[in-house]
């Protein structure tokens, strides 16, 4: 018999974990579900991530970045047993909700999250802001200084305003071609 106030229908729930242990918690929980025969109550365990492009050692690198660091999502029906299995997984600090009762995530929230996770559009992580002073490190304008005019994160491009012939001339560059001064 389920506790008073527990949801008996299948929903997605967020569980809080120690930061940096999301993947270990997901692995652990999946093993526990299998070994304790809970597949009929706990259906899926997900660490929400999205792809981002970052610069490491001067090269573009595609990385999976956690959307919600410190959280793992679980698709489950909450019963005393399933709650206990999740709650007592090492490095799980608890369910997101009020008190002991987990609160299911909104359907729209989950749909948006899965849309974000499945997106083929890779976000560029550009650590620049308009008006930042930069030096161009590559291309025909190498070694010229300027300031950021516009940033296009979708395309990974920046417009740098470079002083030429007594006025600022906008030059469109890949964000890898500039460095903050």
Residue, then its C-alpha position, 0 to 999 in steps of 0.5 A: x500500500x502506497x503512503x498517503x500523499x504519494x503519487x501512484x501514477x508514472x511520472x518523471x521526478x528529479x533527484x538531487x545528488x552530490x555534484x559531479x556524481x550524476x553519472x555514477x548515481x545513474x549507473x548505480x541506480x540502474x544496477x539497483x533497479x535490475x538487482x532488486x527487480x524494480x523494472x516494473x516501477x522504475x523505468x528510466x534514469x537520465x542525466x540531462x546533457x546537451x552538446x556544446x562547443x568549447x575551446x581546449x588547447x586552441x581547438x574546437x572540442x564538442x562536449x556534453x554539458x550537464x543541463x542541471x548539475x547535481x540532478x538526475x531524472x527518474x521515470x517511475x511510479x512512486x511506491x514505498x519500495x521504489x521510493x526506498x530504492x531511489x532514496x537509498x542509492x549512494x550519493x542521492x541526497x533526496x527527491x526534489x519536492x516538499x518534505x518526504x513527498x516527491x513532486x513530479x516534474x511538469x510534462x511541458x518541462x520534461x518535453x522541453x528538456x528532452x527537446x534540448x537534449x536531442x537538439x542537433x544544434x550545438x551551442x557555442x560557448x563564447x566567453x565574450x561580451x559586447x565591448x570586450x577588448x580583443x586581439x585577433x589571433x588568426x587570419x588576415x587581421x592577425x595581431x590587430x586589436x579591436x572590440x566586440x560589436x556583436x556575438x552570434x552564438x548559433x553560428x559561433x561568429x563575432x563581429x569585431x570593430x577594428x580601427x582602420x583609417x580613422x574609423x571602426x570597421x566591423x570584421x566578422x570572424x570565427x570566435x576562435x580567431x579572437x582572444x580577450x585582452 
